[in-house]
Each structure stands twice: as C-alpha cells, then as structure tokens.
Amino acid sequence: ANAVTVSSASRSKYKSIKKNEPILMDDIETMWVWVPRYSYTIGSEDGTNYYGKQGEYLSDAPTQALPGEIDIKFISKSEKDTGSAQYKVADGISNWRTPDAFTFGGEELSGIWVGKFETSSSDPSASNGGGNTTGLDAMIKPNVASWRGIQVATLEEVSRNVTKTNNRYGFRRSFDSHAMKNSEWTVVSYLSQSKYGKLGNKDFNGVDKEIYQNKSNSYITGCSYGAPGSDSSDYGCQYTYDIELSGTGASTTGTIYGIYDMSGGAWDYVMGVYNSNGNKYSGVVSGVGVSLDVELNSGYSGLLSDGSSIARKDWLEDKYYDFYGSEDSRSISHGLSDVGGWYGAYMRMVDPSMPWLMRGGVHYGVSNNTTGNIFTYGGYYGGAHKGVSYRLVLSAT
C-alpha cells in the first residue's frame, strides 16, 4: 500500500476526490509505503552459508555476491515467532522469527509506514537541503534534494514533530513518527530480498535483482543509475523514479510502488547507537571538527570516544533507538551478520570511535572496494554531514 498526505490548503478538495482522479504532486507533502508485519527465515543450500534459497528466481545456487530468496510469511500482531531465522533448504522451511521492528515500546504492531524517499525539507533549496535546524518541516517527495547536514538529535526532533499536536500533515495522535531505526531499515531490506520484493519481480534477472543505485551527486531523491552497485564516476540523475524498469529498478520492489533511495544517494542515519554497559555514546568530540563546521557528536548527552562525556539534549525513550555493544552487536533481525556482505555490501559496525549507524551507502561508493546497497552499513560520529540524510517511519500505536 502507498499513501500520501497533502497540504492543508488542498485537503478539503481531496476529501471528496473521485476514483482514479490524480493527486497532484504539487499538493503532496509526504509519501509513505506500508510494510506489513511478517516473520522471516534465511535458507542455506549447502548447510554452511546462509545466502537464502535458490528458489525460482535464480539460475544458480545463491552466493554472497548474488544472494537468494529470504522466506517471508505475513502474520497478525497476535503472532510472534522466536526461532533462529536459519534453516537448511533440503530439510524444509523452519525457524521463523518475527523482526524486532514490529515491537515498539512493548507494543506489537501490525506493520509500519516507511517514508517512500529520503527525507527532504520544506526548503530543499537551503544549504544541504535543510541543514542543522528544527526551523523547517520534513517532507517526503521525489525529485528534490534530500535533507542533509543535520545532527542526529536534531533530525529526531524534526521527525517527532511530524505527529505533534496540530501538525501540518493531518496525522492523528495514534500515529508515532520518528527517525528510522536500524531494525526498521532491516525489515525493508529483508522484504526486498523475498518473493514480494525486487528479487521476486520477474522483470529483472541475475545481477539486476539488486536494487539500482541512486548516483545523484546533487542528492536528488528517487533517482536511479539504471544499474546496481557501481563504482562508476558517472554521477547524476540518469533516470527518475517513474521511468519503468530503469527508474523503478531503484525501488525495493522494482515497481513504482516500492521504497527508493536505499542504495546510494546519501548515507542515511538510522537510530542505532553504541552502548557500553548502559552508557550511551553521543559522538567523538565536544568541539567543532577540524574540517567540518559542526560538532562531531549527535547532540545528545553521553560518552565520547575518549571516555569523557558531554551535556547536550536528553535522550528520548529507549523505544526510539536500537542499542549495540560488543555483546549484542550482531543481533538477529537487525540486518548485520545474517546478511553481511550481500551483493558486496560494505560493513563497518559501530564502536566508540564511530558510535552511530548509517545505512545504504552514498552515490560515490564506499571504501575497501565494496559497494553501497540496501545491505550496506557503516558508523559515523552522529554529527551533521553534507552526505548524510535520514528517513521517517510512522508507527500506528
């Protein structure tokens, strides 16, 4: 399912809209995709390497470079599976697990609404598409610059404002808006690698099963390179989101109904942070960076990489973050070790020197001869950066 919110000035018009009458893009403020609650399990064709099952979508046995199908079953919110999420294909599907993203503050969810594109601002012409401010409002639209140059604590405040009282979008109080957590990014990535995602889209074959990259060096949302992960320096917006196959191949379904900007574009901060024995890490240093005119921390109070601490904004409730430490840094259903390196994805786990998780890579590629894609993850300081954006999620509580 796809849904949009429209401007307050046009809302009364669309309340009486007729079937098949178009909603004008100029009236749209945010666009969302529904991800229903499911359980998953990842197969192994050889009993050793868990790269998914070959199924009917690949001509050869799955490899890390060209992984296979993740099995998905949709469930009600009264159901919850706790298996290991791994099975040997020859033995039959087993060990289902319900991802952590469908539990929010102890409440079981029937699904989540995910921003269809990287977040943009109400003034996308501003520096970095918005910058480090709470003075602008979040938007989710194609063909505009994404909102970058914003600290983690600031982007979370902007994200929470989407469903505040008397918000501009018309949301009820039963919706909870927040910046996407790592576990929430993960449920989108697993679904994309299932028969319900791009893997199962028979318009794409072989290496084209991978989600196409956004190579726009202007960070324009919804762009597609028309090909999967590439270190090419041919930057730009080669295809827009609505061009069939070449453009829609950059979505999680390979169709216009999927979620975009999850491979390339800008890095996306996700709310996953290093936590050592209950001590939350804010960032690296308290002052301004040598080459960046920003603080190299999240804007939250907490520890720094040298063991000192800073006093900044208070953290929100724990339900808005995923916490990772040395003892649980490879948690099941968080898209880390279980799908590590798929499609050649870059991997760097958070630690005291880089305490905040980012996902998806950036348009110009990442280091160590690996590529940015939906399974890519890396660490950063939590501070504002011109190449880092974020994504919104709505939980219907």
N, C-alpha and C positions, 0 to 999 in steps of 0.2 A: 504494500500500500504506500502511496505517496500522498502527502498533504501539504498545503501551503497556508500561511497567514497573509492577510492583505492589509494595506494601510487603513487607518480608521476612517479616512475620507471616502474610501471606496467600499467599506464593509457593508453598508446598507444595500448597495447595488447587488453585491454577490449573495446576500441572504435570499434573494428571490431569483437567482440565476437559473436558467433552463438547462436541461440536459444537453451536453455537447457544446454548450456555449463557452468560448475560451475565456480563461482568466488572463488578463493582460500582465506581462512581465513587469511593466512599469508600476502596477498596483501591488505586486508581490513584495513582501519583506523577508519572509523566511520560507524555506522549503525543507521538508522532512521525509524520511523513509522509515517505515515500521520494520523492526526486527523482532519477530515473534519468539517467545520462549521455546527453547529446544534443549535436547541432550545430544551429545556427540560421542564418537569414539573413532580412533585412528588405527587403521589396519596395517599389518606388516605382511608382505608377500613371502618373505624369507624367514620370518620369526626373529629377525635381528634388527633390521632397520625399519622404523615406523614412518614410512613415507606415504601412507594412505594406500587404498586398494586400486588396482588397475581398472576394474570395472569395464564399462562400455565406452569410456571417454578417452582412454589412452591406448595406443597400439603396442606399447612395450611396458614392461614392468616399471613401476614408479621408481624414480631416483630423487636424490636431494635437488638436483638441477631441474627435474621435471616431475614434481610430486603428483600423487594420485588423489583419489576421492576421500574426503572426510565424510564419514557416515553421520547423517543428521536425522533425528526424529523430533517432530514438534509435539509439545506436551502442554498440559494445563498447569496453572500455577499451584494446583494442589499436588502435583507430582514433582519429585526431586530425586535424581539418580546420583549415586556417590561412588561409582566404580572407578577403576584406574584409567579409563579412557584409552585403553590399548587392547588390541586383540590380534591373533594370528588369523589371517584371512581363511586359510584352509579349515580352521576349526569353527567358523561361523561368527557372525557379529555378536559381540558381548561387551561387557564392562562399560556401559553407558555412564556418562557424567553430565550433570547439569552445570553449566558455567556459573562462576561466582557473580557475573554481571547481572544475573537475573534475581539476585538477592540484594536489596537496597536497605541498609539500616535495619536488618532483621525482617523486613517485609518482602514476601515473594511477589515478583512481578510477572505479568503475562507477556511482557515484552518491553522494548524501549524504542523511543523515537530518536533517530540519529540525523544530525544535520547532513543534508544531501551533498553539500560542498564545504570546503574550508570556510571558516567564519570570515565575513567581511564586516566593515563598519558602516555607520550611517554617513561617513565622509570618506569613501575609498580613495579620494584624491589626496588625502592627508599623507604626510610623511610615513612610510612603511604601511600604508593602507589604513592607518589609525594611530599607531604609536602607543606609548605607555600612559594611558589615560582612562578614567572612568567617565569622561565627559561625552563619550559617543555611545551609540547603541549598536548592538550586534545585529547583523543581517546575514542571511544565507541565500546567496544568489549566484548564478553563473556569470561569466564574462566580466568580472570586476576583480580588482586587486584584493588579495586576502589580507586580513588584519594581522600585522606582524609588529615587532619591536615593542612587545608588551611583557612585563614580568608575570610570573605565574599567579601571584596573589591578586594582581590587578585583573588579569583575564578571568579569574574565577569570580571576582566580584561582578564584572560585566556579565558573565554567564548567569549568575544568580539573579541579576536584575531582570532577566527575560520574563520571569514569572512572579516578580514582586507585585504588591498591591497596585492596582491601577496601571498595569503595564500597557505599553503601546500596542501589543500584539493581540490582546483579547484573551489571553490564557486565564483559565480558572485557577483557583488556589490548589486544586487537586493535582496540578502538574508541578513537578520539581525540576527546574532547569539547572544544569551545572556543566562545567567543562568535562569533556570525555575522560573517563578513567582508562587505564591500560586494559583492564579486564573487559571494558565495553568495546574498545577498539578490537580486541581479540575475537569477540563473538561475531563481529562483521567479517573479519578475515577468515574464520572457520567456515562461515556460511558461503563465502565467495568460492571456497575450495570444495564445495559439495555439489550435488546434482541440482540444487536450487540456485547456484551461483554461476559465475562465468565458466567454471570447469564444466558444468552440465549444459552449457549453451553450445548447441551443435553447429552454430555459425562460425565457431573458432576451433582450430585444430592444432595439435602439437604445441610448440612454444607459444603460440598465440593464445593459449589458455591463460597465460599470465596476464594480469591487469596491465594495460598500457600505461606508460609513464606520462605525467604532465611535465613537459620540458620548458614551460614558460619562464624565462628569466625576468619577466615582469610580475610573476606570481599571480597570473590571471586564473581564476577558478574555472574548473570544468574543461580545461584544455587537454588535448591528447596528442602524443607524438605519433600515434598510429602504429606503435610497436611496443613490445615490453621493454624491460630494463635495458638501458643502453648508456654507454659512456660517451656517446657522441656529443660533440660541442655544438650541434645544430639546434640551438636554443630558439624558443619562440612558441607560439600557439599554432601548431600546424593544423589542428582540427578542433572545432568547438564541440561541446558536449552533445549536440543534437545531430551531428553527422553520423548516419548509420554506419556501423561497424568500425570505421577508422576513428570516429569520435566516441561512440558509445562503448567501444572496446576498453576505454579507460574507466568504466564503471565496474562495480562488483558483480554485476550480472551480465555484462556485455550488452545491455539494453539501456534505453534512456531512463528506465525505472530504478536503476541501481544507484549506488553511492560513489561519488567521484573524489578525486584528489587524495587518494590513499596510497598512491605511488608517485613520488616526485612532487612537483610544485614547491611547497615549503615543507620543512620538517613540521610536525605537529606535536606540541607539548601534550602529554597525557598526564593525568593526575596519578602518577606512580612515582614514589619517592623513597630514598634510602632511609631506613630507620634502624638504629642500633640500640637494642635493649630498651626500647621505648622512647629513645631520644630521636626526635625528628631533625633531619638536616635541612637547613634553609638554602645553603649555597656554598660558595667558595671563600669570598672575601666580603668585608662590610663596606669597603670604599669603592670608588669608581675604577673600572678596569683601565689598563694601560692603553689599549687600542679601541675600546668601546666606551662611549659616554653614557654608561649605565652601571648600576650596581650588579656585581656578579653573584647575585643571590635572588631568591624567589620573592622577597618582600615579606616573607613570614618570619616570625621569631624562630630561633633554633640554632643548631650547631653549624659551625663552618668546618671546612676541611682541615684546618689546623688545630681543631679541638676547642677553639673559643666559641662564643655564642654572641648573637646579636638580638636586639629587641626591635621588632617590627610589628606587623599586623598579627592578630590572633588567628590561629588555625580554625577552620570550620569543624563540624562534627566529622568523626573518622569515616563515616559512610561516603564522603566525597573524595576519598583518596584510596589508593592501593599502596600498602607499605611493603617494602622489600628489604631484607637483611641477608647476612651470609647464610642463615639457617633456612631461609624460605625463598631464596631468590629465583628458584626455578619452579614456582608453584604450578600445579596442574590448572589448566583452563585459563592461563594468562598469556599464552602465545609466546613463550620463551624457549625453553629447551625442547618442548614437544614438536615444534615446527621450526626449530632453529636452522637457519641457512637455506630454507626452502627457496627455490628459484635463485639461489646465490645471494640471499639476503645478508646484509651487513648486520653484525651483532656486537653490541657493547653494553654490558649490564651496568646498572648504577652502582656507585660506590661513594665514599666520602668526597672524592675529588670531582665527581660528576653525579650529583645525587638525584637529578630529575630525568625521568624517561621521556624520550621523544620517539615518534613512530613515523614510518613511511618514507624516510629519506628526503632528498631535496633534488631539484631539477638538474643540478650539475653533477650528481653522483656522490658517492661517499668513498671513504678510504679503503685501503687494503685490497684493491682490485675486486671489491664486491659492490653490488648494486643496491639502490634503494627500491623497495617494493613494499607491498602491504604487510610482509612478514619482517621487515627491517625494524630494528630498534637500536637506540643509542642513548647515551647520557649527556646531560648538559647542566649548566650552573643554576638554571631557574630564572636567570635574568633575561632582559629584553634583548632580542637579536633580530636583525633585519631579515633573516632567513627562516624564522620560526613563527608559526601560526598556531591555531588551535581549532577545536571542533566542539560543537554543542550537542548535548543529549538532554532529552526530556524523559523523566520517569513519571508514569501515571500512577500515583500512590493512592 
